[in-house]
């Protein structure tokens, strides 16, 4: 079994992949923002693995994709101390199967690279892959597997947080689609602005990327926590895949020719 770990700004998403069946056996999430020691990470991971009816001793390798450097020491320490595994880190120089041809390839986040790997290998190119995370990212991979362009926008939660933190009379709200865009009170008016604003942004950015790239028909694949809500509301997104990032990390792992314990 291989542990694939996606460390995002909001959540740590973990997948357990069965190498014999070449498929994901379980997945779960941990909050990122709470400081933890290596012992705490090990306890949480072990408990969640067991709760998914998987024996922790069956984990023979691990790979981590992270955009949060300050937790990596504790997380890597947990893998080494409790699982006896030195995890692979998705970083500059690692074999991915995707050629990054942007102006500064080292500035492309590891999460965007693994998303691009999964979208290209599973659904083919050219493809725009959208990740609705803390930031909303739009990345374009061509038919030859070259990562060409990327767009970065504030995520839905960042926009919501800005509303209730910077406008004194606006309350903290649940982020969801209201019954109608024709809101009659404050909470639903905020929900309408957030959700329909994100839908409009999505449709416009996709259209402009397609127009300017001039690559013909481009498939659009979305992932990320709130991505399903957006995908359900627009015809601009062809596929929503909640496990795209973990699938990408696993595919990068398979390219490393690593001997497991």
PyMOL commands that set and color helices and strands:
alter all, ss='L'
color gray80, all
select helices_A, chain A and resi 38-51+56-58+69-83+105-107+110-123+156-166+186-213+227-231+244-254
alter helices_A, ss='H'
color red, helices_A
select strands_A, chain A and resi 2-7+11-18+23-31+61-66+88-89+99-100+127-132+135-141+146-154+219-223+239-240
alter strands_A, ss='S'
color yellow, strands_A
deselect
rebuild
show_as cartoon
